[in-house]
Amino acid sequence: MKVRQLSAVLAASVLTLGLAACGDSANDGNAGSDGDASGGTGKAVKIGIKFDQPGLGLKKGTDYAGLDVDVAKYVAKELGSGEGDITWVQAPSAQRETLISTGQVDMIFATYSITDKRKETVSFAGPYFVAGQDLLVRGDDSSITGPETLTGKKLCSVTGSTSAQKVKDKYPGVQLQEFGTYSECVAALVSKGVDALTTDNTILAGYASQDQYKGKLKVVGKTFSEERYGVGIKKGDTALCEKINTALTKMVSSGDWQKAVDANLGPAGFKVDTAVNPPKPDACS
């Protein structure tokens, strides 16, 4: 009798463990909405961001912060991935298309302006924010008031960015210097190696607001382009595009988009252009 009772107990224990394991698997599939946002309980995903853009995509030790990061986390959660499921990958401007096409990332949130030329290689969801190209100069420089005053000046931008290409096309009298990252441009500006830095006003405001640059750098405040930040994905992945657009629309309607904008761009005193923000996602194609 004792042997039979022990066997029955063991059988019941095995059954209980099996049911618990099934329950965990079911929860894994719903980690995007119900799981622990910080745990690795959902689908693994590789997301490309910038590592050196304050207010947008900045790596600080093992932490990542910024508007791009917050939007990426929200979208990932809606797609079934908690924060612990995300592998953050550095995505310099010149490498973004390669990172997507070779499968090194699943999505890119990295101040990635939607352009027709880029659409030849990758697809985009969004946009999720609309910025404008501007200039960052030294705080005591009153000679540069807009792009038309750049003739003969040394201007820095990043290789592979739309900002660099627009300057080349529209202002041939500028001495353009292209670096690998914007932080390199900022260092050159502070050391007087260049006279100005051009990129999106969101990025420039983030640098100008950093403690070490307060009073030393300023944004001119005269935008001369429209930069529509999209989510870069593999060419032709319409299904993923539609899922991302649904998530972005929900982020706006829930108020979480505005909270992310205020938290990340507010400290820099950045004024969002409400005429174009928040934008409605484009149709996927």
Summary of the structure (lengths in Angstrom):
residues: 285
radius of gyration: 23.2
end to end distance: 69.7
largest distance: 98.1
contacts: 943
relative contact order: 0.16
helix: 41%
strand: 22%
